[in-house]
Amino acid sequence: MRTPRICLHAIPLLMALLLTGPLAAQTPPTEATTPSPEQLIREMSDALKKAGNFQVHAEINFDQVLVSGQKIQYAGAADIVVRPPNGVFIDYRDDLSAKRFWYDGKQGTLLDIVHEKYSQAPLPDTIDAARDLLRTEYDLSLPLADLVSSNHLETISARAISWGYLGVHDVEGTPANHIAIVGKNADLQLWIQKKGEPLPLKMVITYKNQSMSPQYQAVLMDWKLGAAVSDATFQPNLPKNAQQVKLLSAENQ
């Protein structure tokens, strides 16, 4: 992360969107067996909602474009704990930064681990509302933020131009339904586990309106549905010498 302000790397999860038509022709399933992308995402959303609490680990790769025009790939990882409707903990680190975020239904706390600085802000009492306020008020997107949405289909549909089903493809040895969605500013590929719980296993976002069309990829693994989570998980655990700094609004940034 190269900006001077405290900010988690902007990685919204199910926010960018992708395609129908020509792409689907690469592995054409028959009409009788072609699943509906909307239905697959609805089933995924229902499975996560039914689970209640969940934990997931993400292995991440993302591009940055240098002034020279060269596209550089970096790697990172995130551990996410969600307790609907008002608990989120994210431990995020990559080649450029390391951050932690706690939300307990009343306030959000963002810690820059490398510089031992943190910011706090009051937030609404639901995850969806807190996530949206962080974006609009502070220009802050949490890693895989839309993964904690209460309605993934609604979140995606709001940005989708067109949808496509590409077939059953592999994610780390697991068969998954591969979906493509075209959005106005970015395109999304999403892989949803075919057998067992319809969990998201991988996503690729292409920021097509940016120079060199950088990509963000996350492989999601080690899912724990219905995990027992204590209240302490969502309370800030700050270094002894951490310095508090103001979380600037998007306007003041």
Secondary structure, DSSP 4 states (H G I P E B T S, - for coil): ---SS-------SS-S-B--GGGGGGS---TTT---HHHHHHHHHHHHHHH-SEEEEEEEEEEEE-TTS-EEEEEEEEEEEEETTTEEEEEEEESS-EEEEEE-SSEEEEEETTTTEEEEEE--SSHHHHHHHHHHHH----TTGGGG-S-HHHHHHTTEEEEEEEEEEEETTEEEEEEEEEESS-EEEEEEESSSS--EEEEEEE-TTSTT--EEEEEEEEEEET----GGGGS----TTPEE-----TTT-
